[in-house]
Amino acid sequence: MPVPFPPPADDCPACARLREVERAAEAVGDYSKATDCRVLRARHPHNRPGAGAS
């Protein structure tokens, strides 16, 4: 099982949506899609050190 990225920001609809898609993908065994979602969340600006929320 891959190491999970940090949870989505509570106030970020984009992160919340990506987390929903990630969970759905994992539920059906689509781990590639789930990983894609984690990567997109990790690249989201507010997940970078020193970056403000966007």
C-alpha positions as CSV (number, residue, x, y, z in Angstrom):
1,M,0.0,0.0,0.0
2,P,1.5,3.4,-0.9
3,V,2.2,6.0,1.7
4,P,-0.7,8.4,1.8
5,F,-0.2,12.1,1.2
6,P,-1.5,14.6,3.7
7,P,-5.3,14.9,3.9
8,P,-7.0,17.6,1.8
9,A,-7.3,21.1,3.3
10,D,-10.7,21.4,5.0
11,D,-11.5,24.6,3.0
12,C,-10.3,23.4,-0.4
13,P,-13.0,22.0,-2.7
14,A,-10.5,20.8,-5.3
15,C,-8.6,18.7,-2.7
16,A,-11.9,17.4,-1.3
17,R,-13.0,16.3,-4.7
18,L,-9.7,14.6,-5.5
19,R,-9.9,12.8,-2.2
20,E,-13.4,11.5,-3.1
21,V,-12.2,10.3,-6.5
22,E,-9.1,8.7,-4.9
23,R,-11.3,6.8,-2.4
24,A,-13.7,5.6,-5.1
25,A,-10.8,4.5,-7.3
26,E,-9.3,2.5,-4.4
27,A,-12.6,0.9,-3.7
28,V,-12.7,-0.7,-7.2
29,G,-9.0,-1.5,-7.2
30,D,-7.9,1.3,-9.6
31,Y,-4.7,2.1,-7.7
32,S,-3.2,4.0,-10.7
33,K,-6.1,6.5,-10.6
34,A,-5.9,6.7,-6.8
35,T,-2.2,7.5,-7.1
36,D,-2.8,10.1,-9.8
37,C,-5.2,11.8,-7.3
38,R,-2.6,11.8,-4.5
39,V,0.0,13.3,-6.8
40,L,-2.4,16.1,-7.9
41,R,-3.2,16.9,-4.3
42,A,0.5,16.9,-3.4
43,R,1.2,19.4,-6.2
44,H,-1.7,21.6,-5.2
45,P,-0.1,25.0,-4.2
46,H,-1.2,25.0,-0.5
47,N,0.6,21.7,0.1
48,R,3.9,23.2,-0.7
49,P,6.1,24.5,2.1
50,G,5.7,28.3,2.3
51,A,2.7,28.5,0.0
52,G,-0.5,30.1,1.1
53,A,-3.9,28.6,0.6
54,S,-5.3,28.9,-2.9
